[in-house]
Each structure stands twice: as structure tokens, then as C-alpha cells.
């Protein structure tokens, strides 16, 4: 007898439809799986057979079973096919009578006991099943909240194989789970540490406000203990909230990455990723023999914080150049070609030299000129060219800390950031893929950045003084536009140009 059901196969952050066909015939006991399965899928025959026995579905007859995963030319990976194979096998061997398989899809890994375990990538699978018109989908109970944010399809949580079979036969009623996505995003916002705890560092705080308001990349350079990491850790408290569409987009990436890399089942706040400086190029960019999202994609719509920037392997840093420019990562392997979104805000922090005290008034630098030069060259010019804000962070004297007043609270700064983001949202309405000034296309800069007469003179002087590349010139204009947005001004003034160019400290030969 032949039985069919549907599930999905993950490709990048999306899913494609997979039709599972199970044919059984009385005869010598055998179990074959075809349709380009990987090792985990091939091993499903042992998990499924044992789970069926431990769930009370023993059979006196022997069957020759063939499982086909169509389309046959798409590679199938992972244990998500266990549950649909087991259910189809029950129907094909006449141990399950149901007419619901035509309307239902399913995905889940089976334990030997018959328990249904959570799987990666359930969110894009549910979205794909909704697209092809399925009425319901059976998912592991541990994935239910994550899957239930997709409207237009009933999400049925099941904990065991027997529970799934009883639901499909109509012997047990299971209420579908539904989660209001808007409420989930609203209730899940995180505030983080407050900027009010930071004393001094007004210049760096303003630079961070500019960076967040316009989505600009930022590099902080300063001696140990100057507060670079402390400041960066407070960025989440001034980030604008995610929209429902952004939350769904980010959650798809984290769903595919799985619980090994991400916490929680649904992302309700902008990601803040801070990988250690020993991370590999594959860990940052994504990929591998079986491609998975890297840190640049897990930070999509959020912040990628790279502390000890110059300590990262040079080849790992160089892979950031394309995602910073294009906002996505293309990974090509012999087995698959995937595209991962990666539009993030880069925040990096580093010391100015190997000992860390170059330019510090408190301690003398012990590095030779050769050591300093070699240390600086760990971060290439093309990568620095893609960083809009380069700011020095000086150490605050310990004896001054007690007398310094607390800074502005994160709530106050966030209000200004939100006001600037609203201006940009209106400006870029209808422009595909453009949300902030950092995303603006070069061809649109003349219309977006209307310069006053004195501002035009200042930008010409900046070009001559700093010898900027065309890319750096565009980034100065974008940053000046953000400065004007924070003031609520329509035109970019001389002051905005001076602020933007003043944050190009590496172009001003700061380390020299």
C-alpha cells in the first residue's frame, strides 16, 4: 500500500516542499530510503522502527518498505523526516486509518521511546507548508511557540508518535497553538544596561548615538580599561524596536541555526552577537560542509560586536568586506548554494598598539615602531574604509570618576534615535532594502544629502585634507545626513560635515 505526506527541506533560510512516499508490501523484512538522503536521514529507519515498537505499533507480518523523498535531486538532511516517515509507514501497513494526511504536513525527530523531539528550521518549514495550501502541520511540542507565529495554518503540537497517530485517526483532539506575533514582539523587548551608568566619554556616547540612529559601522580605539566594552554592551538599550516583519526575518535565521547557536525559540529584540576573537572565517561568514548561518547572519538587523578587533585572524576579518557592502552572504558548496541575509551594524573595539598604551597620558607605550606598524596592519585599509565612525576612547582618571556626573539615560538617547529613524523611515518609504542612511544607495546621495553652500565648501576641503576614497566620501555624506536627522534639519550643514569627517580618525593618521 502507498501512503503520502508532506514536509520541508531547508535551503539557506528558506524551505522547499518535500513529498514523502512510503510503499509497503508483504514479504522479506527490509527498509530502504531513497531520494538523496544524508546519513542522518538514512539512520531514520532504525529510529522509526524502534519508535513504532515502543509506541505500541508492533506487527506480526514482515514488510518490504521503500521510502522515497521527492524531489529526488534535492539533498535531504537532518532528522526532521522521522515523524512523517513513521506516520506514512503506519498508514501504508494499515495500522493507521486516516483521511487527514492529504491536508496535514509534519516534521519532527523521533526518540527510540517514540517521543517527538524538537528540530531546527521549523519556522521556514511551516511558512512553506502554508504556501502550498496545507491546512495544518504537526510539530514537536518544543517547537510549538516558534511555529505558531505563522498565521493561516493550524500548528498542532505533539509530544509522542502515538499522540500524532491518535490525532490523525480522529481519536484525540488537539487544539492548535496560536501566538499573536505583534504581542510577542511588543512584550519581548529588552532594555539592557543603561548609559546613565557611564561617566564621561561624551564624544564616544555621541558617536554611538549617531551610529545607532543611522545604522553606521563603528570602531573604537583606546587603551585597556577606557570603557570600550562597557559602552558597546549598552548599545542594545538604545536600539529601535524591531518591526513584526523584521522579527520574522531574523527568527527564520535563528530557527535554521538551531538552539546550539541561539537562545530562545523566537527573536523579539534586535540581536547583539559578540563572538570571541578566536572565531574562524567560517564561524563568522557561515558555510561548512553542510552550510549553516554564521555570526554575520545571526546578527542580521542587529549588532555584531567584535572586541579585540586586531586579535581576530586577518583572513577572518577580510570575509566581512562583502557582507558589510552587500548585506547578504552567498555560500557555494558542492552539495548546496545558499544565500543568508547579513545586514548588521558592526561595532568593533581595539587597542592602539600591542601593549595598548600608545597615546595614553597615564602610561608610556613600550612598543617599537615596527611592532606598532605590524599591529595596525592586522586590520586592512579596505575594511577600515567600510567603517563610518572611527573614534578614540581616552581613559577616564580614577580620581575624577567620583566627581563626574552620570550621563544621559538610555531612554533619553533612545527617544532621539527613534525620532531620527522615523525621519529615515519616511524618506526611504518605497525603496526596497533601504531602511537607514547607512543603507542608502550612492546614486541617491545627491537628493538625500542636500548641502548648504558652506557645507559644500567644507566637504571639498575634507576631500583634499583626508584624501578620501569614493566609498569613504559617500560614508561621510551618509553620516552627515544622520547628524542632520538627529537635529531634525532638512539640509546638511557645515557642522554636520565637520562632525562626520571628525570621526574619520584613521584617515587623519591618528596612529602616526
Buried (B, 14 or more C-beta within 10 A) or exposed (E): EEBBBBBBBBBBBBBEBBBBBBBBBEEEEEBEBEBBBEEBBEBBBEBBBBBBEBBEBEBEEEBBBBBBBBBEEBBBBBBBBBBBBBBBBBBBBEBBEBEBBEEBBBBBBBBEEBBBBBBBBBBBBBBBBBEEEBBBBBBBBBBBBBBBBBEEBBBBBBBBBBBBBBBBBEEEEBEEBEBEBEEBBEEBBEEBBBBBEBBBBEBBBBBBBBBBBBBBBBBBBBBEBBBBBBBBBBBBBBBBBBBBEBBBBBBBBBBBBBEEBBEEBBBBBBBBBBBEBEBBBBBBBBBEEBBBBBBBBBBBBBBBBBBBBBBBBEEBBBBBBBBBEEBBBBBEEEEBEBBBBBBBBBBBBBBBBBBBBBBBEEEEBEBEEEBBEEBBEBBEEEBBBBBBBBBBBBBBEEEEEEEEEEBBBBEEBBEBBBBBBEBBEEBBEEEEEBBBBBBBEEEEBEEBBEBBEEBBEBBEBBBEEBEBEEEBBBBBBBBBBBBBBBEEBEEBBBBBBBBBBBBBBBBBEBBE
